[in-house]
Amino acid sequence: MNLTPLAAGPANRAPTITSLVASAPNVVPGATVSLAATAVDPDAGDTMTYAWSASPGGGSFSAHTALSTVWTCLLYTSDAADE
């Protein structure tokens, strides 16, 4: 039996975030901030997916897999600080 390696295809290059905009530089507990990103992939035809995330318990996103979203800062409670 013979095994012949196939030629490797072109390397997959990482996408680049080209812009990240927040509607406010600071957010108080209970308030929201609008977020928008743009990104490009140097490999034509590649499908990009997106995922917004924050520290556990840090808040919630209106659309965590979209280029634009609204993040809501959780209200601070003393119970949260004890966990």
Rosetta blueprint (number, residue, H / E / L):
1 M L
2 N L
3 L L
4 T L
5 P L
6 L L
7 A L
8 A L
9 G L
10 P L
11 A L
12 N L
13 R L
14 A L
15 P L
16 T E
17 I E
18 T E
19 S E
20 L E
21 V E
22 A E
23 S L
24 A L
25 P L
26 N L
27 V L
28 V L
29 P L
30 G L
31 A L
32 T E
33 V E
34 S E
35 L E
36 A E
37 A E
38 T E
39 A E
40 V E
41 D L
42 P L
43 D L
44 A L
45 G L
46 D L
47 T L
48 M L
49 T L
50 Y L
51 A L
52 W L
53 S L
54 A L
55 S L
56 P L
57 G L
58 G L
59 G E
60 S E
61 F E
62 S L
63 A L
64 H L
65 T L
66 A L
67 L L
68 S E
69 T E
70 V E
71 W E
72 T E
73 C E
74 L L
75 L L
76 Y L
77 T L
78 S H
79 D H
80 A H
81 A H
82 D H
83 E L
